[in-house]
């Protein structure tokens, strides 16, 4: 009987964690991970576009376009995930980071992969 009770307790805690309102600590952790991911993307996109601008070929244009598409897809996902923290009162610097994340996305990537650039 104890394993069943333990399983119910775990399921209850999981359900509560998914419906519990977010905290400032969770927002900060999310932003730290997003900034690290964004930093990697910026380097990748900058390298690809530098190569494309200096060695103009169909291949380098495709390479730069792929890097930009990947960056747009990741930022679109981060913006979607950040909506969880909408309405949360947080320190001004953290709130500004969330605002800048949302503003960095000028046009979201298509959710359906069939409509993504190939």
QUINOR-V331183 format. One record per pair of residues at least 24 apart in sequence whose C-alpha atoms are under 10 Angstrom apart, sorted by the first residue. I is the first residue (numbers start at 1). J is the second residue. Records with the same first field share a line. If there is no record, write none. Layout:
BEGIN
I=J ; J
END
This chain:
BEGIN
21=84 ; 85 ; 88
22=84 ; 85 ; 86 ; 87 ; 88
23=85 ; 88 ; 89 ; 90
24=85 ; 88 ; 89 ; 90 ; 91 ; 94
25=90
26=85
27=82 ; 84 ; 85 ; 86 ; 88 ; 90 ; 94 ; 95 ; 98
28=90 ; 91 ; 94 ; 95 ; 97 ; 98
30=78 ; 81 ; 82 ; 85 ; 98
31=78 ; 82 ; 94 ; 95 ; 97 ; 98 ; 101
33=78
34=74 ; 75 ; 78 ; 79 ; 82 ; 98 ; 101
35=97 ; 101
37=71 ; 74 ; 75 ; 78
38=71 ; 74 ; 75 ; 78 ; 101
40=71
41=67 ; 68 ; 70 ; 71 ; 72 ; 74 ; 75
42=67 ; 68 ; 71
43=67
44=68 ; 70 ; 71
45=69 ; 70 ; 71
62=118
65=117 ; 118
66=117 ; 118
69=109 ; 116 ; 117 ; 118
70=109
71=105 ; 109
72=104 ; 105 ; 106 ; 107 ; 108 ; 109 ; 110
73=105 ; 108 ; 109 ; 110 ; 111 ; 116
74=108 ; 109
75=101 ; 102 ; 104 ; 105 ; 108 ; 109
76=101 ; 102 ; 104 ; 105 ; 106 ; 107 ; 108 ; 109 ; 110 ; 111
77=108 ; 109 ; 111
78=102 ; 105
79=103 ; 104 ; 105 ; 108
80=108
END
